[in-house]
Amino acid sequence: MKAKNIMSKTVMTVASDDPVEKAAQLMKQHGIGSVPVCDRGKVVGMVTDRDIVLRSTAAGQDSNQKVKDVMSPNPVVGDPEMDVHEVAKIMSEKQIRRLPIVENDNLVGVVSLGDLSVKPTLQDNAGEALKDISQPGGVQM
């Protein structure tokens, strides 16, 4: 099975020059914990609720701070034709919960741990990825 078969194709995004408040509002409105940061369709970062808390709110910044100031730049991305087992491996190794899927430099979807866990044949991969993602001291995105 390929990433394109399980990815979410409707993805909320923000631009790097958008205020952090916009990213937070999208997360609240859609019940999500991260948003890809795209400039002219190209993924340039990811911003998570944790990024906002640690790099903005806890740092005493105001809500007009730009997304580019709190996002994690240079995100790991996948390809729609990747095998889902490879997607799970990347997510586990890089300790990320969501993998943007890019085709011709444009965001076409996102694979989340939830997407992996929905398919019974992939539940073991999702469990392994989550176990590794939950380890302290790893790479943060």
Buried (B, 14 or more C-beta within 10 A) or exposed (E): EBBBEBBBEEBBBBBBEBBBBBBBEBBEEEEBEBBBBBBEEEBBBBBBBBBBEEBBBEEEBEEEBBBBBBBBEEBBBBBBEBEBBBBBBBBBBBBBBBBBBBBEEEBBBBBBBEBBBEBEEBEEBBBBBBEBBEEEEBEEB
